[in-house]
């Protein structure tokens, strides 16, 4: 079983695009929290799934 959400997003950085994976609970979208979150270094990355 996954410990974190499986959502992945490409985020631009100074050295090119980097894939980041959501660090929230796997069922957070079903529970009503549509915002995915991750970090690139100290910078927060937030996004919503597009369906």
Secondary structure, DSSP 4 states (H G I P E B T S, - for coil): --SS---EEEEEETTEEEEEE--S-TTTTTTT--EEEEEETTEEEEEE---
